[in-house]
């Protein structure tokens, strides 16, 4: 059983728990992006097992009256086995999702995986004419070029600031410089990506900037935030008519994800300490 404090950030261990969370989000007019926790599988059987789990989850979604998408980590479905294994497993998921009319997001991991992930995404996005989206990280100096590369590729792009610790030679490490790059990428996307973009941020300034850019360019957009972070703001945005999606992780590998969430934001750590002290 997941401790109550971790339930603030993780829906539960099982698909039914994740779907229950998605149903609650639906009641608040918030969409859900479901992510089975797991990464860095170097055993092909483990990658195959999680690929099968995602295909089973797609069946669960189609049988439910919820607005749910899925998001997959490349290293979870075979990238650390081989590029071919990763693309084959991702193709299986995307093919089934296309038949089930469920959108698939591909998460972006460390910089060493960027090229392989981009190649697989571009191939599948063109083949399936959208229906799949990719995350790009503003802290990487290469991302502007990557966004240009995808300018004529169908499908959505999710822009985030980036959470991986990358060397200064390839990434912006100063917060203000990352913010500057993020604002530039968002504007570029609003100006040139007619199919819409996802702004993955909890930063009120960036969310407001996205609203202003939408008014200027008319480009469809959505805000994506994590479960357990600024949920009042998520509900307020949804109530105001903004498309909001909440990233909802679930599964037995919850511990490392939970501690990552607690470490990265001071308010999350204070929330955890208050809960532990009061337990």
C-alpha positions as CSV (number, residue, x, y, z in Angstrom):
1,X,0.0,0.0,0.0
2,X,1.2,3.5,-0.8
3,X,1.6,5.7,2.3
4,X,-1.0,8.5,2.5
5,X,1.6,11.2,2.0
6,X,2.8,9.7,-1.3
7,X,-0.8,9.5,-2.5
8,X,-0.6,13.2,-3.0
9,X,1.7,12.7,-6.0
10,X,0.9,9.1,-7.0
11,X,-2.5,7.7,-7.9
12,X,-1.9,4.2,-6.6
13,X,-0.3,1.0,-7.5
14,X,-2.9,-0.3,-10.0
15,X,-4.7,0.8,-13.2
16,X,-8.1,0.9,-11.4
17,X,-6.6,3.4,-8.9
18,X,-5.3,5.5,-11.8
19,X,-8.6,5.4,-13.6
20,X,-10.4,6.4,-10.5
21,X,-8.1,9.5,-10.2
22,X,-8.9,10.3,-13.9
23,X,-12.6,10.1,-13.2
24,X,-12.2,12.6,-10.4
25,X,-10.2,14.9,-12.7
26,X,-13.0,14.6,-15.3
27,X,-15.5,15.9,-12.7
28,X,-13.2,19.0,-12.4
29,X,-13.0,19.4,-16.2
30,X,-9.4,18.3,-16.1
31,X,-8.0,15.7,-18.5
32,X,-5.5,13.1,-17.4
33,X,-2.2,11.8,-18.7
34,X,-1.6,8.4,-17.2
35,X,2.0,7.2,-16.7
36,X,3.0,3.8,-15.5
37,X,6.0,4.4,-13.3
38,X,9.2,2.7,-14.4
39,X,12.4,3.6,-16.3
40,X,15.9,2.4,-17.2
41,X,14.9,-1.2,-18.1
42,X,18.0,-2.9,-19.6
43,X,16.2,-6.3,-19.7
44,X,14.1,-6.8,-22.9
45,X,11.6,-8.8,-20.9
46,X,11.0,-6.0,-18.5
47,X,10.6,-3.6,-21.4
48,X,8.1,-6.0,-23.0
49,X,6.2,-6.3,-19.8
50,X,5.7,-2.6,-19.5
51,X,4.8,-2.3,-23.2
52,X,2.1,-5.0,-22.6
53,X,0.9,-3.1,-19.5
54,X,0.4,0.1,-21.5
55,X,-1.5,-1.9,-24.1
56,X,-3.7,-3.3,-21.4
57,X,-4.2,0.2,-20.0
58,X,-5.4,1.4,-23.4
59,X,-8.1,-1.3,-23.2
60,X,-9.1,0.0,-19.7
61,X,-9.3,3.6,-21.0
62,X,-11.5,2.7,-23.9
63,X,-13.9,0.9,-21.6
64,X,-14.1,3.9,-19.3
65,X,-15.9,7.2,-19.7
66,X,-12.8,9.4,-19.0
67,X,-10.7,11.8,-20.9
68,X,-7.3,10.1,-20.5
69,X,-4.1,9.9,-22.5
70,X,-0.9,8.0,-21.8
71,X,2.7,9.1,-21.5
72,X,5.6,6.7,-22.0
73,X,9.3,6.9,-21.0
74,X,11.7,5.6,-23.7
75,X,14.0,3.9,-21.3
76,X,11.0,2.1,-19.9
77,X,10.1,0.3,-23.1
78,X,13.5,-0.7,-24.4
79,X,15.7,2.3,-25.2
80,X,18.5,0.9,-23.0
81,X,18.2,-2.5,-24.7
82,X,18.5,-1.1,-28.2
83,X,17.1,1.7,-30.4
84,X,15.3,-0.9,-32.5
85,X,13.6,-2.5,-29.5
86,X,12.5,0.9,-28.2
87,X,10.9,1.9,-31.6
88,X,9.3,-1.5,-32.0
89,X,7.7,-1.4,-28.6
90,X,6.7,2.3,-29.0
91,X,5.2,1.4,-32.4
92,X,3.1,-1.4,-30.8
93,X,1.7,1.1,-28.2
94,X,1.0,3.9,-30.8
95,X,-0.6,1.5,-33.2
96,X,-3.0,0.2,-30.6
97,X,-3.6,3.7,-29.3
98,X,-4.5,4.9,-32.8
99,X,-7.1,2.1,-33.1
100,X,-8.5,3.0,-29.6
101,X,-8.4,6.7,-30.4
102,X,-6.1,7.5,-27.4
103,X,-3.3,10.1,-27.7
104,X,0.2,9.0,-26.7
105,X,2.8,11.3,-25.3
106,X,6.5,10.4,-25.4
107,X,8.5,11.7,-22.5
108,X,12.0,13.0,-23.0
109,X,14.8,11.8,-20.7
110,X,18.5,12.6,-20.4
111,X,20.3,14.3,-23.3
112,X,22.0,11.0,-24.3
113,X,18.6,9.7,-25.4
114,X,17.4,12.8,-27.4
115,X,18.4,11.8,-30.9
116,X,17.0,8.3,-30.7
117,X,13.8,9.6,-29.2
118,X,13.4,12.3,-31.8
119,X,14.0,9.8,-34.6
120,X,11.4,7.3,-33.4
121,X,8.8,10.1,-32.7
122,X,9.2,11.7,-36.1
123,X,8.8,8.4,-37.9
124,X,5.7,7.4,-36.0
125,X,4.1,10.9,-36.0
126,X,4.3,11.0,-39.7
127,X,3.1,7.5,-40.2
128,X,0.1,7.9,-37.9
129,X,-0.5,11.5,-38.9
130,X,-0.4,12.9,-35.4
131,X,-1.9,11.0,-32.5
132,X,1.4,11.2,-30.8
133,X,3.3,14.0,-29.0
134,X,6.8,14.6,-27.8
135,X,8.3,16.4,-24.9
136,X,11.1,18.9,-25.5
137,X,13.3,20.5,-22.7
138,X,14.1,24.2,-22.8
139,X,17.3,23.8,-20.7
140,X,19.0,22.0,-23.6
141,X,20.8,24.4,-26.0
142,X,19.8,22.2,-28.9
143,X,16.0,22.4,-28.4
144,X,15.4,25.4,-30.7
145,X,16.9,23.4,-33.6
146,X,14.8,20.4,-32.5
147,X,11.6,22.4,-32.5
148,X,12.5,23.7,-36.0
149,X,13.1,20.1,-37.2
150,X,9.6,19.2,-36.0
151,X,7.9,22.2,-37.6
152,X,6.2,20.2,-40.3
153,X,5.7,17.0,-38.3
154,X,2.1,16.3,-37.3
155,X,1.4,15.8,-33.6
156,X,1.9,18.0,-30.6
157,X,4.9,19.2,-28.7
158,X,5.1,19.5,-24.9
159,X,7.5,22.2,-23.8
160,X,9.0,21.9,-20.3
161,X,11.9,23.6,-18.6
162,X,13.8,20.4,-18.1
163,X,14.5,18.4,-14.9
164,X,17.7,16.5,-15.8
165,X,21.1,17.6,-14.5
166,X,23.0,18.2,-17.7
167,X,26.5,19.6,-18.2
168,X,26.9,23.3,-18.9
169,X,28.5,22.6,-22.3
170,X,25.1,21.4,-23.7
171,X,22.6,23.0,-21.3
172,X,21.6,26.2,-19.6
173,X,22.2,25.8,-15.9
174,X,21.2,29.3,-14.7
175,X,17.4,29.5,-13.9
176,X,17.0,32.9,-15.5
177,X,18.6,31.6,-18.7
178,X,16.4,28.6,-18.7
179,X,13.3,30.8,-18.2
180,X,14.5,33.0,-21.1
181,X,14.9,30.0,-23.4
182,X,11.5,28.6,-22.3
183,X,9.7,31.9,-23.2
184,X,11.4,32.0,-26.6
185,X,10.5,28.4,-27.4
186,X,6.9,28.9,-26.3
187,X,6.5,31.9,-28.5
188,X,8.1,30.1,-31.4
189,X,5.7,27.2,-31.0
190,X,2.6,29.5,-30.7
191,X,3.7,31.3,-33.9
192,X,4.5,28.2,-36.0
193,X,2.8,25.1,-34.7
194,X,-0.8,25.3,-35.9
195,X,-1.7,21.9,-34.5
196,X,-1.4,23.2,-30.9
197,X,1.1,22.9,-28.1
198,X,1.3,21.8,-24.5
199,X,2.8,24.1,-21.9
200,X,4.2,21.8,-19.2
201,X,4.8,24.3,-16.4
202,X,3.6,25.2,-12.8
203,X,5.1,28.7,-13.2
204,X,2.3,31.3,-13.1
205,X,4.3,33.7,-15.2
206,X,4.7,31.1,-18.0
207,X,1.1,30.1,-17.8
208,X,0.0,33.8,-18.1
209,X,2.5,34.2,-21.0
210,X,0.9,31.2,-22.8
211,X,-2.5,32.9,-22.4
212,X,-1.2,36.1,-24.0
213,X,0.4,34.2,-26.9
214,X,-2.8,32.3,-27.5
215,X,-4.7,35.6,-27.7
216,X,-2.0,37.0,-30.1
217,X,-1.7,33.9,-32.4
218,X,-4.9,32.0,-31.8
219,X,-2.9,28.7,-31.6
220,X,-4.7,25.9,-29.6
221,X,-2.9,25.1,-26.4
222,X,-3.2,23.2,-23.2
223,X,-1.5,23.5,-19.8
224,X,0.0,20.3,-18.2
225,X,0.8,20.0,-14.5
226,X,1.7,17.2,-12.2
227,X,-0.7,15.5,-9.8
228,X,-0.1,17.0,-6.4
229,X,1.3,20.3,-7.5
230,X,-0.8,23.5,-7.6
231,X,-4.0,21.6,-7.9
232,X,-6.1,24.6,-6.9
233,X,-4.6,26.5,-9.8
234,X,-5.3,23.5,-12.2
235,X,-9.0,23.6,-11.2
236,X,-9.2,27.4,-11.5
237,X,-7.6,27.3,-15.0
238,X,-10.0,24.6,-16.1
239,X,-13.0,26.5,-14.8
240,X,-11.8,29.6,-16.8
241,X,-12.0,27.6,-20.0
242,X,-8.3,26.6,-20.4
243,X,-7.6,23.0,-21.5
244,X,-5.8,21.5,-18.5
245,X,-4.2,18.0,-18.3
246,X,-2.8,16.5,-15.1
247,X,0.1,14.1,-15.3
248,X,-0.9,11.1,-13.1
249,X,1.7,8.5,-12.3
250,X,0.8,5.1,-10.9
251,X,2.4,1.7,-10.2
252,X,4.5,-0.2,-7.8
253,X,7.6,1.7,-8.5
254,X,6.3,4.8,-6.8
255,X,9.0,5.5,-4.2
256,X,11.7,7.1,-6.3
257,X,9.2,9.2,-8.1
258,X,7.7,10.5,-4.8
259,X,11.1,11.4,-3.4
260,X,12.0,13.2,-6.6
261,X,8.9,15.3,-6.3
262,X,9.7,16.1,-2.6
263,X,13.3,17.1,-3.4
264,X,12.6,19.4,-6.3
265,X,10.3,21.8,-4.7
266,X,10.6,23.4,-1.2
267,X,6.8,23.5,-0.8
268,X,6.5,19.8,-1.6
269,X,9.1,19.0,1.1
270,X,7.3,21.2,3.7
271,X,4.0,19.4,2.8
272,X,5.7,16.0,3.4
273,X,7.2,17.1,6.7
274,X,3.9,18.5,7.9
275,X,2.1,15.2,7.0
276,X,4.8,13.1,8.7
277,X,4.8,15.2,11.8
278,X,1.0,15.0,12.0
279,X,0.8,11.2,11.4
